[in-house]
Amino acid sequence: MNATPVIIEAAINGGTPKRRNPHVPRSIDEIVDNALACIDAGAAIVHNHNDEPVNGTPVHAAGPYLAAYARIRERRPDAILYPTMGSGTLGGAAHVSMAERYAHVDELAKAGHLRMGLIDPGSVDLGGLDGDGLPAAIDAVYVNTYADVRHMVERCAAHRLGPSVSIFEPGFLRLALAYHARGALPRGALIKLYFGGGTPGFGLPPTAPSLAAYLALLDGTGLPWSVAVLGGDVLGTIAEEAVRRGGHLRVGLEDYGGPRTPTNVELVQEAVALIRRLGRRPATISEAAELLGLQR
């Protein structure tokens, strides 16, 4: 039996609006309350967005993060918190540099609130279906060039942040592993395997063969990894297979696309129950920091 504790991350809001789930925290007060409650329920990492639109807002404000994180860390100075990052631009749009897109991470790290950063090593098409059920004819691309990735890697290293490495497609993982192979992936990295739960969706579906394909790429690296299903239900699909194979879990209302309207705390509690049923236990914050090798 695997005795390694399982790290639970709570991604508490993302771009999920209250009209989809009234429990999603959007204000600073709600974010603080949700983060603390999820930590009390068993989450070791909390990820959140401000209330800016997810798409079309390449520069995210540091102020709301600073306000929320200061209050969370008054109660839990050990909290492992990290923000999101604005999307890149398409060819015809005004150029926004990666330094501008990542500036709030620099500010949060300098304020002492971060132990993790983020690296999104690639670009991916986003979008839903139109009225005819076809992929909608829209321009929605999350853009991160090789140069952008280099900036994220270097800033995480400079601030000694353990990066959450977002893997939307297999090519993202190959790029991250190229840095790892040269010893350039910052210490404390957690490989985040994002499976596509929506329609038409991106990336691999949340199935055992899909997980096996990613684990084949990760074989021999020793890198810790977790699973999430964006626009789906990780606990009802790939979570059990991941825990059995030594992985960690990300849950929360940013990702959840199932038929219910749960709270973040309920999703964390359900993850804890699954982990315990499989003979493992959730990691404490200090255990998560040790497992990842966080430096701050």
HUSULKA-V102908 format. One record per residue. N is the residue number from 1. RES is the residue in three letters. OMEGA is omega as a letter, one per 40 degrees, with the letter a starting at -180 (NA if undefined). Layout:
n=N res=RES omega=OMEGA
n=N res=RES omega=OMEGA
This chain:
n=1 res=MET omega=i
n=2 res=ASN omega=a
n=3 res=ALA omega=a
n=4 res=THR omega=i
n=5 res=PRO omega=a
n=6 res=VAL omega=i
n=7 res=ILE omega=i
n=8 res=ILE omega=i
n=9 res=GLU omega=i
n=10 res=ALA omega=i
n=11 res=ALA omega=a
n=12 res=ILE omega=a
n=13 res=ASN omega=a
n=14 res=GLY omega=i
n=15 res=GLY omega=a
n=16 res=THR omega=a
n=17 res=PRO omega=i
n=18 res=LYS omega=i
n=19 res=ARG omega=i
n=20 res=ARG omega=i
n=21 res=ASN omega=a
n=22 res=PRO omega=a
n=23 res=HIS omega=a
n=24 res=VAL omega=a
n=25 res=PRO omega=i
n=26 res=ARG omega=a
n=27 res=SER omega=i
n=28 res=ILE omega=i
n=29 res=ASP omega=a
n=30 res=GLU omega=i
n=31 res=ILE omega=i
n=32 res=VAL omega=a
n=33 res=ASP omega=a
n=34 res=ASN omega=a
n=35 res=ALA omega=a
n=36 res=LEU omega=a
n=37 res=ALA omega=i
n=38 res=CYS omega=i
n=39 res=ILE omega=i
n=40 res=ASP omega=a
n=41 res=ALA omega=i
n=42 res=GLY omega=i
n=43 res=ALA omega=i
n=44 res=ALA omega=a
n=45 res=ILE omega=i
n=46 res=VAL omega=i
n=47 res=HIS omega=i
n=48 res=ASN omega=i
n=49 res=HIS omega=i
n=50 res=ASN omega=i
n=51 res=ASP omega=i
n=52 res=GLU omega=i
n=53 res=PRO omega=a
n=54 res=VAL omega=i
n=55 res=ASN omega=i
n=56 res=GLY omega=i
n=57 res=THR omega=a
n=58 res=PRO omega=a
n=59 res=VAL omega=a
n=60 res=HIS omega=a
n=61 res=ALA omega=i
n=62 res=ALA omega=a
n=63 res=GLY omega=i
n=64 res=PRO omega=i
n=65 res=TYR omega=a
n=66 res=LEU omega=a
n=67 res=ALA omega=a
n=68 res=ALA omega=a
n=69 res=TYR omega=i
n=70 res=ALA omega=a
n=71 res=ARG omega=i
n=72 res=ILE omega=a
n=73 res=ARG omega=i
n=74 res=GLU omega=i
n=75 res=ARG omega=a
n=76 res=ARG omega=a
n=77 res=PRO omega=i
n=78 res=ASP omega=a
n=79 res=ALA omega=i
n=80 res=ILE omega=a
n=81 res=LEU omega=i
n=82 res=TYR omega=a
n=83 res=PRO omega=i
n=84 res=THR omega=a
n=85 res=MET omega=a
n=86 res=GLY omega=a
n=87 res=SER omega=i
n=88 res=GLY omega=a
n=89 res=THR omega=i
n=90 res=LEU omega=a
n=91 res=GLY omega=a
n=92 res=GLY omega=a
n=93 res=ALA omega=i
n=94 res=ALA omega=a
n=95 res=HIS omega=i
n=96 res=VAL omega=a
n=97 res=SER omega=i
n=98 res=MET omega=i
n=99 res=ALA omega=i
n=100 res=GLU omega=a
n=101 res=ARG omega=a
n=102 res=TYR omega=a
n=103 res=ALA omega=a
n=104 res=HIS omega=i
n=105 res=VAL omega=i
n=106 res=ASP omega=a
n=107 res=GLU omega=i
n=108 res=LEU omega=i
n=109 res=ALA omega=i
n=110 res=LYS omega=i
n=111 res=ALA omega=i
n=112 res=GLY omega=a
n=113 res=HIS omega=a
n=114 res=LEU omega=i
n=115 res=ARG omega=i
n=116 res=MET omega=i
n=117 res=GLY omega=i
n=118 res=LEU omega=i
n=119 res=ILE omega=i
n=120 res=ASP omega=a
n=121 res=PRO omega=i
n=122 res=GLY omega=a
n=123 res=SER omega=a
n=124 res=VAL omega=i
n=125 res=ASP omega=i
n=126 res=LEU omega=i
n=127 res=GLY omega=i
n=128 res=GLY omega=a
n=129 res=LEU omega=i
n=130 res=ASP omega=a
n=131 res=GLY omega=i
n=132 res=ASP omega=a
n=133 res=GLY omega=i
n=134 res=LEU omega=i
n=135 res=PRO omega=a
n=136 res=ALA omega=a
n=137 res=ALA omega=a
n=138 res=ILE omega=i
n=139 res=ASP omega=i
n=140 res=ALA omega=a
n=141 res=VAL omega=i
n=142 res=TYR omega=a
n=143 res=VAL omega=i
n=144 res=ASN omega=a
n=145 res=THR omega=i
n=146 res=TYR omega=i
n=147 res=ALA omega=i
n=148 res=ASP omega=a
n=149 res=VAL omega=i
n=150 res=ARG omega=i
n=151 res=HIS omega=a
n=152 res=MET omega=i
n=153 res=VAL omega=a
n=154 res=GLU omega=i
n=155 res=ARG omega=i
n=156 res=CYS omega=i
n=157 res=ALA omega=a
n=158 res=ALA omega=a
n=159 res=HIS omega=a
n=160 res=ARG omega=i
n=161 res=LEU omega=i
n=162 res=GLY omega=a
n=163 res=PRO omega=i
n=164 res=SER omega=a
n=165 res=VAL omega=a
n=166 res=SER omega=a
n=167 res=ILE omega=i
n=168 res=PHE omega=a
n=169 res=GLU omega=a
n=170 res=PRO omega=i
n=171 res=GLY omega=i
n=172 res=PHE omega=a
n=173 res=LEU omega=i
n=174 res=ARG omega=i
n=175 res=LEU omega=i
n=176 res=ALA omega=a
n=177 res=LEU omega=i
n=178 res=ALA omega=i
n=179 res=TYR omega=a
n=180 res=HIS omega=a
n=181 res=ALA omega=i
n=182 res=ARG omega=a
n=183 res=GLY omega=a
n=184 res=ALA omega=i
n=185 res=LEU omega=a
n=186 res=PRO omega=i
n=187 res=ARG omega=i
n=188 res=GLY omega=a
n=189 res=ALA omega=i
n=190 res=LEU omega=a
n=191 res=ILE omega=a
n=192 res=LYS omega=a
n=193 res=LEU omega=a
n=194 res=TYR omega=i
n=195 res=PHE omega=a
n=196 res=GLY omega=a
n=197 res=GLY omega=a
n=198 res=GLY omega=i
n=199 res=THR omega=e
n=200 res=PRO omega=i
n=201 res=GLY omega=i
n=202 res=PHE omega=i
n=203 res=GLY omega=a
n=204 res=LEU omega=i
n=205 res=PRO omega=a
n=206 res=PRO omega=a
n=207 res=THR omega=i
n=208 res=ALA omega=i
n=209 res=PRO omega=i
n=210 res=SER omega=i
n=211 res=LEU omega=a
n=212 res=ALA omega=i
n=213 res=ALA omega=i
n=214 res=TYR omega=a
n=215 res=LEU omega=i
n=216 res=ALA omega=i
n=217 res=LEU omega=a
n=218 res=LEU omega=a
n=219 res=ASP omega=i
n=220 res=GLY omega=a
n=221 res=THR omega=a
n=222 res=GLY omega=a
n=223 res=LEU omega=i
n=224 res=PRO omega=a
n=225 res=TRP omega=i
n=226 res=SER omega=a
n=227 res=VAL omega=i
n=228 res=ALA omega=i
n=229 res=VAL omega=a
n=230 res=LEU omega=a
n=231 res=GLY omega=a
n=232 res=GLY omega=a
n=233 res=ASP omega=a
n=234 res=VAL omega=a
n=235 res=LEU omega=i
n=236 res=GLY omega=a
n=237 res=THR omega=a
n=238 res=ILE omega=a
n=239 res=ALA omega=a
n=240 res=GLU omega=i
n=241 res=GLU omega=a
n=242 res=ALA omega=a
n=243 res=VAL omega=i
n=244 res=ARG omega=a
n=245 res=ARG omega=i
n=246 res=GLY omega=a
n=247 res=GLY omega=a
n=248 res=HIS omega=a
n=249 res=LEU omega=i
n=250 res=ARG omega=i
n=251 res=VAL omega=i
n=252 res=GLY omega=a
n=253 res=LEU omega=i
n=254 res=GLU omega=a
n=255 res=ASP omega=a
n=256 res=TYR omega=i
n=257 res=GLY omega=i
n=258 res=GLY omega=a
n=259 res=PRO omega=a
n=260 res=ARG omega=i
n=261 res=THR omega=a
n=262 res=PRO omega=i
n=263 res=THR omega=i
n=264 res=ASN omega=a
n=265 res=VAL omega=i
n=266 res=GLU omega=i
n=267 res=LEU omega=i
n=268 res=VAL omega=i
n=269 res=GLN omega=i
n=270 res=GLU omega=i
n=271 res=ALA omega=i
n=272 res=VAL omega=a
n=273 res=ALA omega=i
n=274 res=LEU omega=a
n=275 res=ILE omega=a
n=276 res=ARG omega=i
n=277 res=ARG omega=a
n=278 res=LEU omega=i
n=279 res=GLY omega=i
n=280 res=ARG omega=a
n=281 res=ARG omega=i
n=282 res=PRO omega=i
n=283 res=ALA omega=i
n=284 res=THR omega=i
n=285 res=ILE omega=a
n=286 res=SER omega=i
n=287 res=GLU omega=i
n=288 res=ALA omega=i
n=289 res=ALA omega=i
n=290 res=GLU omega=i
n=291 res=LEU omega=a
n=292 res=LEU omega=a
n=293 res=GLY omega=i
n=294 res=LEU omega=a
n=295 res=GLN omega=a
n=296 res=ARG omega=NA
